[in-house]
Amino acid sequence: EMLTTVVYALVAGVLLMVLARRLRVPAIVPLLLGGIALGPFGLNLIRPAELGSGLRTIVNCAVAIILFEGGLTLDLEGFRKASVMIRRLLTVGVLVTWFATAGILWLIFRFDPMFCLLAGSLVIVTGPTVIIPLLRRLRLKENLHHILLWEGVMIDAVGVFVAVFCFELATQQYSGNRAAVHFLFRFAVGALVGIGIGLAAAQVIRHNWIHEE
């Protein structure tokens, strides 16, 4: 059952991606509809429950691949052309979305403020899976294209850091000070590992230490 579910998911995913390209629509649309149609509430060909704990592993790998692929599309020259706007979207824009959403939830539903902050942190992310397919089909001005591309890819990392920070506070895993220290530690380690591996990969490619095949 596990193997059948994985095979059905892969075959359906490839076919729906091809269909999306033929119809000139963002891939997320047929993938979403196909997932519903073939999943437990439809034809029941794809059964995520059969994967057990393996589902989490697959999702983690898929997210890593999505972010890696999104990062490869980034162009430093594009960042330089609109660096001010990109930085504002990744800082001020994040704070506005986060606190505005949390404030609206609190005003309407009167949820616990910490829960509202956690919920607000979950809607920060736009994500490359949504933005990149749209940018491939829309003819935008060059600067706007670069702004949306960089925001769509980088906001994933920012959103995850903020969401984990809020989750630790909301579930009282750590006090405010310890949660902040963990937040900064994760950021520092992520930055160092990312930069280190990026520089190493650049050396490998530049010196042709690994054959292109």
mmCIF file of the C-alpha atoms, coordinates in Angstrom:
data_MODEL
# 
_entry.id   MODEL 
# 
loop_
_atom_site.group_PDB 
_atom_site.id 
_atom_site.type_symbol 
_atom_site.label_atom_id 
_atom_site.label_alt_id 
_atom_site.label_comp_id 
_atom_site.label_asym_id 
_atom_site.label_entity_id 
_atom_site.label_seq_id 
_atom_site.pdbx_PDB_ins_code 
_atom_site.Cartn_x 
_atom_site.Cartn_y 
_atom_site.Cartn_z 
_atom_site.occupancy 
_atom_site.B_iso_or_equiv 
_atom_site.pdbx_formal_charge 
_atom_site.auth_seq_id 
_atom_site.auth_comp_id 
_atom_site.auth_asym_id 
_atom_site.auth_atom_id 
_atom_site.pdbx_PDB_model_num 
ATOM 1   C CA . GLU A 1 1   ? 0.000   0.000  0.000   1.00 0.00 ? 1   GLU A CA 1 
ATOM 2   C CA . MET A 1 2   ? 2.850   2.381  0.792   1.00 0.00 ? 2   MET A CA 1 
ATOM 3   C CA . LEU A 1 3   ? 4.548   1.757  -2.549  1.00 0.00 ? 3   LEU A CA 1 
ATOM 4   C CA . THR A 1 4   ? 1.239   2.025  -4.433  1.00 0.00 ? 4   THR A CA 1 
ATOM 5   C CA . THR A 1 5   ? 0.470   5.372  -2.814  1.00 0.00 ? 5   THR A CA 1 
ATOM 6   C CA . VAL A 1 6   ? 3.918   6.769  -3.662  1.00 0.00 ? 6   VAL A CA 1 
ATOM 7   C CA . VAL A 1 7   ? 3.743   5.545  -7.277  1.00 0.00 ? 7   VAL A CA 1 
ATOM 8   C CA . TYR A 1 8   ? 0.241   6.928  -7.819  1.00 0.00 ? 8   TYR A CA 1 
ATOM 9   C CA . ALA A 1 9   ? 1.304   10.266 -6.326  1.00 0.00 ? 9   ALA A CA 1 
ATOM 10  C CA . LEU A 1 10  ? 4.413   10.526 -8.523  1.00 0.00 ? 10  LEU A CA 1 
ATOM 11  C CA . VAL A 1 11  ? 2.633   9.510  -11.735 1.00 0.00 ? 11  VAL A CA 1 
ATOM 12  C CA . ALA A 1 12  ? -0.320  11.819 -11.060 1.00 0.00 ? 12  ALA A CA 1 
ATOM 13  C CA . GLY A 1 13  ? 2.022   14.665 -10.125 1.00 0.00 ? 13  GLY A CA 1 
ATOM 14  C CA . VAL A 1 14  ? 4.011   14.424 -13.366 1.00 0.00 ? 14  VAL A CA 1 
ATOM 15  C CA . LEU A 1 15  ? 0.877   14.159 -15.534 1.00 0.00 ? 15  LEU A CA 1 
ATOM 16  C CA . LEU A 1 16  ? -0.776  17.106 -13.777 1.00 0.00 ? 16  LEU A CA 1 
ATOM 17  C CA . MET A 1 17  ? 2.367   19.215 -14.187 1.00 0.00 ? 17  MET A CA 1 
ATOM 18  C CA . VAL A 1 18  ? 2.336   18.447 -17.921 1.00 0.00 ? 18  VAL A CA 1 
ATOM 19  C CA . LEU A 1 19  ? -1.372  19.314 -18.064 1.00 0.00 ? 19  LEU A CA 1 
ATOM 20  C CA . ALA A 1 20  ? -0.750  22.605 -16.276 1.00 0.00 ? 20  ALA A CA 1 
ATOM 21  C CA . ARG A 1 21  ? 1.919   23.557 -18.803 1.00 0.00 ? 21  ARG A CA 1 
ATOM 22  C CA . ARG A 1 22  ? -0.392  22.656 -21.701 1.00 0.00 ? 22  ARG A CA 1 
ATOM 23  C CA . LEU A 1 23  ? -3.261  24.686 -20.241 1.00 0.00 ? 23  LEU A CA 1 
ATOM 24  C CA . ARG A 1 24  ? -0.913  27.531 -19.277 1.00 0.00 ? 24  ARG A CA 1 
ATOM 25  C CA . VAL A 1 25  ? -2.125  27.632 -15.689 1.00 0.00 ? 25  VAL A CA 1 
ATOM 26  C CA . PRO A 1 26  ? -0.084  27.580 -12.437 1.00 0.00 ? 26  PRO A CA 1 
ATOM 27  C CA . ALA A 1 27  ? 0.778   23.974 -11.548 1.00 0.00 ? 27  ALA A CA 1 
ATOM 28  C CA . ILE A 1 28  ? -0.591  24.414 -8.028  1.00 0.00 ? 28  ILE A CA 1 
ATOM 29  C CA . VAL A 1 29  ? -4.156  24.521 -9.434  1.00 0.00 ? 29  VAL A CA 1 
ATOM 30  C CA . PRO A 1 30  ? -4.337  21.053 -11.106 1.00 0.00 ? 30  PRO A CA 1 
ATOM 31  C CA . LEU A 1 31  ? -2.129  19.569 -8.361  1.00 0.00 ? 31  LEU A CA 1 
ATOM 32  C CA . LEU A 1 32  ? -4.542  20.761 -5.670  1.00 0.00 ? 32  LEU A CA 1 
ATOM 33  C CA . LEU A 1 33  ? -7.614  19.528 -7.549  1.00 0.00 ? 33  LEU A CA 1 
ATOM 34  C CA . GLY A 1 34  ? -5.898  16.252 -8.472  1.00 0.00 ? 34  GLY A CA 1 
ATOM 35  C CA . GLY A 1 35  ? -4.859  15.653 -4.875  1.00 0.00 ? 35  GLY A CA 1 
ATOM 36  C CA . ILE A 1 36  ? -8.450  16.045 -3.722  1.00 0.00 ? 36  ILE A CA 1 
ATOM 37  C CA . ALA A 1 37  ? -9.811  13.841 -6.523  1.00 0.00 ? 37  ALA A CA 1 
ATOM 38  C CA . LEU A 1 38  ? -7.311  11.000 -6.011  1.00 0.00 ? 38  LEU A CA 1 
ATOM 39  C CA . GLY A 1 39  ? -7.028  11.255 -2.222  1.00 0.00 ? 39  GLY A CA 1 
ATOM 40  C CA . PRO A 1 40  ? -9.062  9.732  0.646   1.00 0.00 ? 40  PRO A CA 1 
ATOM 41  C CA . PHE A 1 41  ? -12.045 12.010 -0.038  1.00 0.00 ? 41  PHE A CA 1 
ATOM 42  C CA . GLY A 1 42  ? -12.087 11.127 -3.744  1.00 0.00 ? 42  GLY A CA 1 
ATOM 43  C CA . LEU A 1 43  ? -11.072 7.933  -5.532  1.00 0.00 ? 43  LEU A CA 1 
ATOM 44  C CA . ASN A 1 44  ? -8.899  6.894  -2.562  1.00 0.00 ? 44  ASN A CA 1 
ATOM 45  C CA . LEU A 1 45  ? -5.991  5.856  -4.792  1.00 0.00 ? 45  LEU A CA 1 
ATOM 46  C CA . ILE A 1 46  ? -3.519  7.999  -2.834  1.00 0.00 ? 46  ILE A CA 1 
ATOM 47  C CA . ARG A 1 47  ? -3.658  7.201  0.890   1.00 0.00 ? 47  ARG A CA 1 
ATOM 48  C CA . PRO A 1 48  ? -1.279  9.349  2.934   1.00 0.00 ? 48  PRO A CA 1 
ATOM 49  C CA . ALA A 1 49  ? -2.202  7.495  6.144   1.00 0.00 ? 49  ALA A CA 1 
ATOM 50  C CA . GLU A 1 50  ? -0.568  4.347  4.723   1.00 0.00 ? 50  GLU A CA 1 
ATOM 51  C CA . LEU A 1 51  ? 2.825   6.081  4.817   1.00 0.00 ? 51  LEU A CA 1 
ATOM 52  C CA . GLY A 1 52  ? 2.725   6.487  8.593   1.00 0.00 ? 52  GLY A CA 1 
ATOM 53  C CA . SER A 1 53  ? 5.743   8.396  9.913   1.00 0.00 ? 53  SER A CA 1 
ATOM 54  C CA . GLY A 1 54  ? 7.259   8.188  6.424   1.00 0.00 ? 54  GLY A CA 1 
ATOM 55  C CA . LEU A 1 55  ? 4.866   10.937 5.281   1.00 0.00 ? 55  LEU A CA 1 
ATOM 56  C CA . ARG A 1 56  ? 6.666   13.468 7.458   1.00 0.00 ? 56  ARG A CA 1 
ATOM 57  C CA . THR A 1 57  ? 10.027  12.433 6.001   1.00 0.00 ? 57  THR A CA 1 
ATOM 58  C CA . ILE A 1 58  ? 8.727   12.790 2.437   1.00 0.00 ? 58  ILE A CA 1 
ATOM 59  C CA . VAL A 1 59  ? 7.236   16.216 3.193   1.00 0.00 ? 59  VAL A CA 1 
ATOM 60  C CA . ASN A 1 60  ? 10.507  17.401 4.788   1.00 0.00 ? 60  ASN A CA 1 
ATOM 61  C CA . CYS A 1 61  ? 12.494  16.266 1.741   1.00 0.00 ? 61  CYS A CA 1 
ATOM 62  C CA . ALA A 1 62  ? 9.995   17.878 -0.636  1.00 0.00 ? 62  ALA A CA 1 
ATOM 63  C CA . VAL A 1 63  ? 10.159  21.219 1.209   1.00 0.00 ? 63  VAL A CA 1 
ATOM 64  C CA . ALA A 1 64  ? 13.968  21.135 1.101   1.00 0.00 ? 64  ALA A CA 1 
ATOM 65  C CA . ILE A 1 65  ? 13.918  20.447 -2.655  1.00 0.00 ? 65  ILE A CA 1 
ATOM 66  C CA . ILE A 1 66  ? 11.380  23.252 -3.249  1.00 0.00 ? 66  ILE A CA 1 
ATOM 67  C CA . LEU A 1 67  ? 13.503  25.787 -1.340  1.00 0.00 ? 67  LEU A CA 1 
ATOM 68  C CA . PHE A 1 68  ? 16.709  24.615 -3.008  1.00 0.00 ? 68  PHE A CA 1 
ATOM 69  C CA . GLU A 1 69  ? 15.156  24.864 -6.474  1.00 0.00 ? 69  GLU A CA 1 
ATOM 70  C CA . GLY A 1 70  ? 13.743  28.280 -5.619  1.00 0.00 ? 70  GLY A CA 1 
ATOM 71  C CA . GLY A 1 71  ? 17.150  29.454 -4.426  1.00 0.00 ? 71  GLY A CA 1 
ATOM 72  C CA . LEU A 1 72  ? 18.735  28.440 -7.736  1.00 0.00 ? 72  LEU A CA 1 
ATOM 73  C CA . THR A 1 73  ? 16.383  30.819 -9.570  1.00 0.00 ? 73  THR A CA 1 
ATOM 74  C CA . LEU A 1 74  ? 17.596  33.849 -7.597  1.00 0.00 ? 74  LEU A CA 1 
ATOM 75  C CA . ASP A 1 75  ? 19.837  36.340 -9.348  1.00 0.00 ? 75  ASP A CA 1 
ATOM 76  C CA . LEU A 1 76  ? 22.108  38.639 -7.316  1.00 0.00 ? 76  LEU A CA 1 
ATOM 77  C CA . GLU A 1 77  ? 21.943  41.247 -10.076 1.00 0.00 ? 77  GLU A CA 1 
ATOM 78  C CA . GLY A 1 78  ? 18.159  41.287 -9.666  1.00 0.00 ? 78  GLY A CA 1 
ATOM 79  C CA . PHE A 1 79  ? 18.550  41.841 -5.920  1.00 0.00 ? 79  PHE A CA 1 
ATOM 80  C CA . ARG A 1 80  ? 20.845  44.806 -6.504  1.00 0.00 ? 80  ARG A CA 1 
ATOM 81  C CA . LYS A 1 81  ? 18.295  46.437 -8.801  1.00 0.00 ? 81  LYS A CA 1 
ATOM 82  C CA . ALA A 1 82  ? 15.543  46.377 -6.165  1.00 0.00 ? 82  ALA A CA 1 
ATOM 83  C CA . SER A 1 83  ? 17.381  45.658 -2.919  1.00 0.00 ? 83  SER A CA 1 
ATOM 84  C CA . VAL A 1 84  ? 15.585  48.339 -0.874  1.00 0.00 ? 84  VAL A CA 1 
ATOM 85  C CA . MET A 1 85  ? 12.101  47.066 -1.714  1.00 0.00 ? 85  MET A CA 1 
ATOM 86  C CA . ILE A 1 86  ? 13.093  43.413 -1.195  1.00 0.00 ? 86  ILE A CA 1 
ATOM 87  C CA . ARG A 1 87  ? 14.591  44.181 2.227   1.00 0.00 ? 87  ARG A CA 1 
ATOM 88  C CA . ARG A 1 88  ? 11.471  46.099 3.245   1.00 0.00 ? 88  ARG A CA 1 
ATOM 89  C CA . LEU A 1 89  ? 9.186   43.241 2.187   1.00 0.00 ? 89  LEU A CA 1 
ATOM 90  C CA . LEU A 1 90  ? 11.271  40.759 4.188   1.00 0.00 ? 90  LEU A CA 1 
ATOM 91  C CA . THR A 1 91  ? 11.304  42.952 7.318   1.00 0.00 ? 91  THR A CA 1 
ATOM 92  C CA . VAL A 1 92  ? 8.570   45.602 7.495   1.00 0.00 ? 92  VAL A CA 1 
ATOM 93  C CA . GLY A 1 93  ? 6.244   43.559 5.263   1.00 0.00 ? 93  GLY A CA 1 
ATOM 94  C CA . VAL A 1 94  ? 6.649   40.512 7.498   1.00 0.00 ? 94  VAL A CA 1 
ATOM 95  C CA . LEU A 1 95  ? 5.885   42.509 10.638  1.00 0.00 ? 95  LEU A CA 1 
ATOM 96  C CA . VAL A 1 96  ? 2.832   44.193 9.100   1.00 0.00 ? 96  VAL A CA 1 
ATOM 97  C CA . THR A 1 97  ? 1.359   40.864 7.896   1.00 0.00 ? 97  THR A CA 1 
ATOM 98  C CA . TRP A 1 98  ? 2.164   39.118 11.178  1.00 0.00 ? 98  TRP A CA 1 
ATOM 99  C CA . PHE A 1 99  ? 0.793   41.693 13.604  1.00 0.00 ? 99  PHE A CA 1 
ATOM 100 C CA . ALA A 1 100 ? -2.119  42.812 11.427  1.00 0.00 ? 100 ALA A CA 1 
ATOM 101 C CA . THR A 1 101 ? -3.377  39.224 11.080  1.00 0.00 ? 101 THR A CA 1 
ATOM 102 C CA . ALA A 1 102 ? -2.895  38.582 14.789  1.00 0.00 ? 102 ALA A CA 1 
ATOM 103 C CA . GLY A 1 103 ? -4.730  41.813 15.648  1.00 0.00 ? 103 GLY A CA 1 
ATOM 104 C CA . ILE A 1 104 ? -7.684  40.999 13.385  1.00 0.00 ? 104 ILE A CA 1 
ATOM 105 C CA . LEU A 1 105 ? -8.018  37.508 14.896  1.00 0.00 ? 105 LEU A CA 1 
ATOM 106 C CA . TRP A 1 106 ? -7.964  38.935 18.405  1.00 0.00 ? 106 TRP A CA 1 
ATOM 107 C CA . LEU A 1 107 ? -10.516 41.670 17.615  1.00 0.00 ? 107 LEU A CA 1 
ATOM 108 C CA . ILE A 1 108 ? -12.972 39.309 15.900  1.00 0.00 ? 108 ILE A CA 1 
ATOM 109 C CA . PHE A 1 109 ? -12.624 36.054 17.847  1.00 0.00 ? 109 PHE A CA 1 
ATOM 110 C CA . ARG A 1 110 ? -10.971 37.186 21.103  1.00 0.00 ? 110 ARG A CA 1 
ATOM 111 C CA . PHE A 1 111 ? -8.564  34.265 21.019  1.00 0.00 ? 111 PHE A CA 1 
ATOM 112 C CA . ASP A 1 112 ? -5.596  34.163 23.365  1.00 0.00 ? 112 ASP A CA 1 
ATOM 113 C CA . PRO A 1 113 ? -3.073  36.814 22.169  1.00 0.00 ? 113 PRO A CA 1 
ATOM 114 C CA . MET A 1 114 ? -0.258  34.252 21.944  1.00 0.00 ? 114 MET A CA 1 
ATOM 115 C CA . PHE A 1 115 ? -2.429  31.991 19.802  1.00 0.00 ? 115 PHE A CA 1 
ATOM 116 C CA . CYS A 1 116 ? -3.234  34.970 17.551  1.00 0.00 ? 116 CYS A CA 1 
ATOM 117 C CA . LEU A 1 117 ? 0.482   35.692 17.108  1.00 0.00 ? 117 LEU A CA 1 
ATOM 118 C CA . LEU A 1 118 ? 1.096   32.037 16.214  1.00 0.00 ? 118 LEU A CA 1 
ATOM 119 C CA . ALA A 1 119 ? -1.768  32.057 13.680  1.00 0.00 ? 119 ALA A CA 1 
ATOM 120 C CA . GLY A 1 120 ? -0.489  35.332 12.221  1.00 0.00 ? 120 GLY A CA 1 
ATOM 121 C CA . SER A 1 121 ? 2.992   33.871 11.768  1.00 0.00 ? 121 SER A CA 1 
ATOM 122 C CA . LEU A 1 122 ? 1.569   31.039 9.631   1.00 0.00 ? 122 LEU A CA 1 
ATOM 123 C CA . VAL A 1 123 ? 0.254   33.421 6.935   1.00 0.00 ? 123 VAL A CA 1 
ATOM 124 C CA . ILE A 1 124 ? 3.521   35.343 6.487   1.00 0.00 ? 124 ILE A CA 1 
ATOM 125 C CA . VAL A 1 125 ? 4.744   32.937 3.800   1.00 0.00 ? 125 VAL A CA 1 
ATOM 126 C CA . THR A 1 126 ? 3.789   33.278 0.138   1.00 0.00 ? 126 THR A CA 1 
ATOM 127 C CA . GLY A 1 127 ? 6.266   30.638 -1.044  1.00 0.00 ? 127 GLY A CA 1 
ATOM 128 C CA . PRO A 1 128 ? 8.050   29.754 -4.299  1.00 0.00 ? 128 PRO A CA 1 
ATOM 129 C CA . THR A 1 129 ? 5.527   27.028 -5.215  1.00 0.00 ? 129 THR A CA 1 
ATOM 130 C CA . VAL A 1 130 ? 2.915   29.739 -5.714  1.00 0.00 ? 130 VAL A CA 1 
ATOM 131 C CA . ILE A 1 131 ? 4.975   32.721 -6.884  1.00 0.00 ? 131 ILE A CA 1 
ATOM 132 C CA . ILE A 1 132 ? 7.455   31.153 -9.341  1.00 0.00 ? 132 ILE A CA 1 
ATOM 133 C CA . PRO A 1 133 ? 4.834   29.457 -11.591 1.00 0.00 ? 133 PRO A CA 1 
ATOM 134 C CA . LEU A 1 134 ? 2.907   32.736 -11.755 1.00 0.00 ? 134 LEU A CA 1 
ATOM 135 C CA . LEU A 1 135 ? 6.021   34.721 -12.656 1.00 0.00 ? 135 LEU A CA 1 
ATOM 136 C CA . ARG A 1 136 ? 6.769   32.284 -15.493 1.00 0.00 ? 136 ARG A CA 1 
ATOM 137 C CA . ARG A 1 137 ? 3.421   33.078 -17.085 1.00 0.00 ? 137 ARG A CA 1 
ATOM 138 C CA . LEU A 1 138 ? 2.977   36.766 -16.337 1.00 0.00 ? 138 LEU A CA 1 
ATOM 139 C CA . ARG A 1 139 ? 4.902   39.421 -18.226 1.00 0.00 ? 139 ARG A CA 1 
ATOM 140 C CA . LEU A 1 140 ? 5.958   41.865 -15.534 1.00 0.00 ? 140 LEU A CA 1 
ATOM 141 C CA . LYS A 1 141 ? 8.396   44.742 -15.449 1.00 0.00 ? 141 LYS A CA 1 
ATOM 142 C CA . GLU A 1 142 ? 11.901  43.515 -14.675 1.00 0.00 ? 142 GLU A CA 1 
ATOM 143 C CA . ASN A 1 143 ? 12.143  45.180 -11.260 1.00 0.00 ? 143 ASN A CA 1 
ATOM 144 C CA . LEU A 1 144 ? 8.738   43.868 -10.157 1.00 0.00 ? 144 LEU A CA 1 
ATOM 145 C CA . HIS A 1 145 ? 9.691   40.379 -11.330 1.00 0.00 ? 145 HIS A CA 1 
ATOM 146 C CA . HIS A 1 146 ? 12.870  40.415 -9.224  1.00 0.00 ? 146 HIS A CA 1 
ATOM 147 C CA . ILE A 1 147 ? 11.032  41.818 -6.185  1.00 0.00 ? 147 ILE A CA 1 
ATOM 148 C CA . LEU A 1 148 ? 8.334   39.138 -6.216  1.00 0.00 ? 148 LEU A CA 1 
ATOM 149 C CA . LEU A 1 149 ? 10.819  36.331 -6.946  1.00 0.00 ? 149 LEU A CA 1 
ATOM 150 C CA . TRP A 1 150 ? 13.171  37.223 -4.086  1.00 0.00 ? 150 TRP A CA 1 
ATOM 151 C CA . GLU A 1 151 ? 10.291  37.792 -1.673  1.00 0.00 ? 151 GLU A CA 1 
ATOM 152 C CA . GLY A 1 152 ? 8.596   34.521 -2.659  1.00 0.00 ? 152 GLY A CA 1 
ATOM 153 C CA . VAL A 1 153 ? 11.739  32.440 -2.086  1.00 0.00 ? 153 VAL A CA 1 
ATOM 154 C CA . MET A 1 154 ? 13.267  34.185 0.944   1.00 0.00 ? 154 MET A CA 1 
ATOM 155 C CA . ILE A 1 155 ? 10.007  34.640 2.845   1.00 0.00 ? 155 ILE A CA 1 
ATOM 156 C CA . ASP A 1 156 ? 9.802   30.855 3.349   1.00 0.00 ? 156 ASP A CA 1 
ATOM 157 C CA . ALA A 1 157 ? 12.872  30.844 5.570   1.00 0.00 ? 157 ALA A CA 1 
ATOM 158 C CA . VAL A 1 158 ? 11.768  33.985 7.450   1.00 0.00 ? 158 VAL A CA 1 
ATOM 159 C CA . GLY A 1 159 ? 8.262   32.601 7.987   1.00 0.00 ? 159 GLY A CA 1 
ATOM 160 C CA . VAL A 1 160 ? 9.553   29.295 9.355   1.00 0.00 ? 160 VAL A CA 1 
ATOM 161 C CA . PHE A 1 161 ? 11.831  31.008 11.883  1.00 0.00 ? 161 PHE A CA 1 
ATOM 162 C CA . VAL A 1 162 ? 9.012   33.253 13.106  1.00 0.00 ? 162 VAL A CA 1 
ATOM 163 C CA . ALA A 1 163 ? 6.457   30.418 13.242  1.00 0.00 ? 163 ALA A CA 1 
ATOM 164 C CA . VAL A 1 164 ? 8.758   28.134 15.282  1.00 0.00 ? 164 VAL A CA 1 
ATOM 165 C CA . PHE A 1 165 ? 9.523   31.026 17.646  1.00 0.00 ? 165 PHE A CA 1 
ATOM 166 C CA . CYS A 1 166 ? 5.799   31.680 18.190  1.00 0.00 ? 166 CYS A CA 1 
ATOM 167 C CA . PHE A 1 167 ? 5.079   27.950 18.579  1.00 0.00 ? 167 PHE A CA 1 
ATOM 168 C CA . GLU A 1 168 ? 7.665   27.628 21.339  1.00 0.00 ? 168 GLU A CA 1 
ATOM 169 C CA . LEU A 1 169 ? 6.125   30.582 23.152  1.00 0.00 ? 169 LEU A CA 1 
ATOM 170 C CA . ALA A 1 170 ? 2.507   29.458 22.637  1.00 0.00 ? 170 ALA A CA 1 
ATOM 171 C CA . THR A 1 171 ? 3.177   25.913 23.884  1.00 0.00 ? 171 THR A CA 1 
ATOM 172 C CA . GLN A 1 172 ? 5.330   27.272 26.713  1.00 0.00 ? 172 GLN A CA 1 
ATOM 173 C CA . GLN A 1 173 ? 8.255   25.056 25.756  1.00 0.00 ? 173 GLN A CA 1 
ATOM 174 C CA . TYR A 1 174 ? 10.558  27.949 26.598  1.00 0.00 ? 174 TYR A CA 1 
ATOM 175 C CA . SER A 1 175 ? 10.276  31.303 28.317  1.00 0.00 ? 175 SER A CA 1 
ATOM 176 C CA . GLY A 1 176 ? 10.454  34.457 26.229  1.00 0.00 ? 176 GLY A CA 1 
ATOM 177 C CA . ASN A 1 177 ? 14.205  34.921 26.753  1.00 0.00 ? 177 ASN A CA 1 
ATOM 178 C CA . ARG A 1 178 ? 15.094  31.284 26.009  1.00 0.00 ? 178 ARG A CA 1 
ATOM 179 C CA . ALA A 1 179 ? 12.850  31.231 22.933  1.00 0.00 ? 179 ALA A CA 1 
ATOM 180 C CA . ALA A 1 180 ? 14.584  34.385 21.659  1.00 0.00 ? 180 ALA A CA 1 
ATOM 181 C CA . VAL A 1 181 ? 18.012  32.795 22.233  1.00 0.00 ? 181 VAL A CA 1 
ATOM 182 C CA . HIS A 1 182 ? 16.903  29.671 20.342  1.00 0.00 ? 182 HIS A CA 1 
ATOM 183 C CA . PHE A 1 183 ? 15.590  31.895 17.514  1.00 0.00 ? 183 PHE A CA 1 
ATOM 184 C CA . LEU A 1 184 ? 18.936  33.711 17.175  1.00 0.00 ? 184 LEU A CA 1 
ATOM 185 C CA . PHE A 1 185 ? 20.878  30.427 17.468  1.00 0.00 ? 185 PHE A CA 1 
ATOM 186 C CA . ARG A 1 186 ? 18.871  28.807 14.654  1.00 0.00 ? 186 ARG A CA 1 
ATOM 187 C CA . PHE A 1 187 ? 19.334  31.896 12.489  1.00 0.00 ? 187 PHE A CA 1 
ATOM 188 C CA . ALA A 1 188 ? 23.103  32.007 13.067  1.00 0.00 ? 188 ALA A CA 1 
ATOM 189 C CA . VAL A 1 189 ? 23.611  28.274 12.456  1.00 0.00 ? 189 VAL A CA 1 
ATOM 190 C CA . GLY A 1 190 ? 21.397  28.327 9.356   1.00 0.00 ? 190 GLY A CA 1 
ATOM 191 C CA . ALA A 1 191 ? 23.291  31.300 7.921   1.00 0.00 ? 191 ALA A CA 1 
ATOM 192 C CA . LEU A 1 192 ? 26.745  29.813 8.622   1.00 0.00 ? 192 LEU A CA 1 
ATOM 193 C CA . VAL A 1 193 ? 25.866  26.381 7.242   1.00 0.00 ? 193 VAL A CA 1 
ATOM 194 C CA . GLY A 1 194 ? 24.170  27.872 4.170   1.00 0.00 ? 194 GLY A CA 1 
ATOM 195 C CA . ILE A 1 195 ? 27.046  30.227 3.365   1.00 0.00 ? 195 ILE A CA 1 
ATOM 196 C CA . GLY A 1 196 ? 29.646  27.532 4.018   1.00 0.00 ? 196 GLY A CA 1 
ATOM 197 C CA . ILE A 1 197 ? 28.003  24.941 1.787   1.00 0.00 ? 197 ILE A CA 1 
ATOM 198 C CA . GLY A 1 198 ? 27.323  27.573 -0.882  1.00 0.00 ? 198 GLY A CA 1 
ATOM 199 C CA . LEU A 1 199 ? 30.994  28.590 -1.006  1.00 0.00 ? 199 LEU A CA 1 
ATOM 200 C CA . ALA A 1 200 ? 32.083  24.944 -1.062  1.00 0.00 ? 200 ALA A CA 1 
ATOM 201 C CA . ALA A 1 201 ? 29.672  24.160 -3.919  1.00 0.00 ? 201 ALA A CA 1 
ATOM 202 C CA . ALA A 1 202 ? 30.988  27.176 -5.846  1.00 0.00 ? 202 ALA A CA 1 
ATOM 203 C CA . GLN A 1 203 ? 34.565  25.874 -5.504  1.00 0.00 ? 203 GLN A CA 1 
ATOM 204 C CA . VAL A 1 204 ? 33.543  22.396 -6.664  1.00 0.00 ? 204 VAL A CA 1 
ATOM 205 C CA . ILE A 1 205 ? 31.826  23.817 -9.751  1.00 0.00 ? 205 ILE A CA 1 
ATOM 206 C CA . ARG A 1 206 ? 34.554  26.339 -10.515 1.00 0.00 ? 206 ARG A CA 1 
ATOM 207 C CA . HIS A 1 207 ? 37.372  23.787 -10.375 1.00 0.00 ? 207 HIS A CA 1 
ATOM 208 C CA . ASN A 1 208 ? 35.334  21.012 -12.021 1.00 0.00 ? 208 ASN A CA 1 
ATOM 209 C CA . TRP A 1 209 ? 36.172  18.583 -9.196  1.00 0.00 ? 209 TRP A CA 1 
ATOM 210 C CA . ILE A 1 210 ? 32.993  16.589 -9.893  1.00 0.00 ? 210 ILE A CA 1 
ATOM 211 C CA . HIS A 1 211 ? 32.117  15.701 -13.488 1.00 0.00 ? 211 HIS A CA 1 
ATOM 212 C CA . GLU A 1 212 ? 28.991  17.432 -14.781 1.00 0.00 ? 212 GLU A CA 1 
ATOM 213 C CA . GLU A 1 213 ? 27.316  14.088 -15.465 1.00 0.00 ? 213 GLU A CA 1 
# 
